[in-house]
Structures are given as structure tokens and as C-alpha cells.
Amino acid sequence: MMASTSRWSSSAIEAETTQKVELIIKEIRSHEVALAELNALSSSRPVYHKNGSIYFRTTIQKATSSEQKLLDQAKSRLDKLNSIIK
């Protein structure tokens, strides 16, 4: 009987991992754009930040820190995937 891992070829696993990396890179770019847009606004302006499927009114500082946290998490996931590939 063949092991379940032998059903997957190494090229199929590599292709799937590459797709995940590309999705995470797109997510990172999205967070970087959001941070740039937040930094371009005046500090007194209220903004709406999406949490789940609902938008909440908040300050630029809170929205920036939340976006930075999401960006750091995405970069961490990318680093983990890159270490698997290499």
C-alpha cells in the first residue's frame, strides 16, 4: 500500500506553495497601500476600519496600528512558507 504523501508529486506541492506565496504577497501589498493611504490623511479625520464584515468608525492611529499588525502577520506567514520552500 502506498503512503498518502506519495500521491502528491513534489512539483504539485511546490506549485501549491507558490500559489500561497503569491496570495500572501498580494495581501502584503494591499496592507502597504492601506498604510500609505492612512498616512496621507490628516490626523483629525475619522476613518472607517473593516473588522470582519462590518466597518467601524475609528481614529487614523488605531486603524494604522491594526493595519500594521495585519501586515506583520502576513509577513510572518510569508517567511514561514519561504522557509518551507528552501
Secondary structure by P-SEA (a helix, b strand, c coil): cccccccccaaaaaaaaaaaaaaaaaaaaaaaaaaaaaaaccccbbbbbbcccbbbbbcaaaaaaaaaaaaaaaaaaaaaaaaaac
